[in-house]
Amino acid sequence: MLEKNGDKDVRKTTRQHVRQIQSKLADTPRKADHTIQGIRMLWNYGRKTLDWPLGDNPASEITLFGPQRELPAWPEWMVQALETAPLDVRITSELILGTGQRPNAAITMRRDQFDGEWMTVRDEKGDESYEVFCPPRSAAFVAGLPISGQHLLAKNLTQAKGYDAVERQFRKWRDTLGENAAPYSLHGLRKLAIVQLAEAEYGDAQIQAVTGQSAQMVAFYRAKASKKLLSKSAQNLGDQNKNGT
């Protein structure tokens, strides 16, 4: 930690920075929680034991994922309900579904990341960018957005809106949907992107190329997609038998 951060001014660490770290590690909840807890302890140690002139702990009261927390993929009814969501939430959701990126990477996308049938996506965890095919739906969606800066979710001409600002809007909107919506997060849309790709008969390697997910994570959500497809086939077969076909 000292090698990576020893020359940085810890006083400039904000709550938004901590939430961005949590967002990047959301696919590995245990690691995310361990990191947030480590920031809390180190901040308290610097402030209370070393008497560093630090303000409030930016990692305090940030909700942890918990050791058994699963990030469920959104159900179809919640995707349909996006029509009632604030514009920032709708844009973010469409970008997550279309690119398979983590929420923060989607929120900070620039217009120049889209070039015809290709788009540049960012793997925040691996800190690398790569070019992938851009679905026509996503290309048309981006082309139809009003231009207010370099970013699709623009704070001003050169800066993107922050993860916290969009996530707060999302939580407020989610509350209007009732208790059934409570388990779902923006990260759950990324899981839905995997399920949809699997349902479209993409191979595991292809899904990994689009979303940057691990093989284990792709396999986990592919199993969910397989169950959905099997249940649909079974229901259709049952209807055919009833109709004597």
C-alpha positions, 0 to 999 in steps of 0.5 A: 500500500505504501508503494502505491500510495505513499506519495499521495495526500490521504486528506484528499480521499473522499467518500466518492473515491471510496464508493468507486473502489467498492464499485470496481470490486463489486464482482468480488464482494468479500474483497470489496468489504475487506478493502472498505474495512481496511480503509476505515481502520487505517483512517482511524489509526492515522487520525486517532493514533498518529494524530494526523489532521484528518477529517471524517472517515470517508469509509464510515457507514458505507454499507458492506456487501456481506459475505453471502451477498449475491448480486441478482440479475434484474427481472424483466419487469424492472427493466421495463420499469426503466421508462419511469426512471430519471434520465441519468439512470436510464442512460446508465442502465442502457450503457451497462446492458449494451457494454457489459461494463461495471456501472462506474465505467458506463457512467464515465463513457465518452462519445469518442469511445463509440466508432461505428460498429465498434466501441471501446470498453474499460475493465476497471478491475484490470485497468485496461481498455479494449475494442469490442463490437457495438450492438446496433441498439447501443449505437442508435441509443448513443447517437440519439442522446443530446450532446452536452460535453465529451461524456455521455453523462456530462457534468460539464464540457470535460467532466463526467457525472459521478457514480454517487450522483447517479446511484443516489438517483437510482436508489430513490427511483428503486424505492418507488417500485416497492419491496420487490425491487429492493434486492437489485442494484446497478451491478445487477444489470451487468449480470443481466447482460451476461444472462442475455448474451447466454440466452442469445447463444454466445459462447463463454469466451465471447461473453468474456470478450464483451464483459470482461467477466471471469470464467467462473462468473460467466458460468454462474450466470450462464446456469441461470440463463440455461434454467430460464431457457429450459423452463420456457421450452418445457412450457412450450412443449406442454402447450403443444401437447395440450393442443394435440400438436 
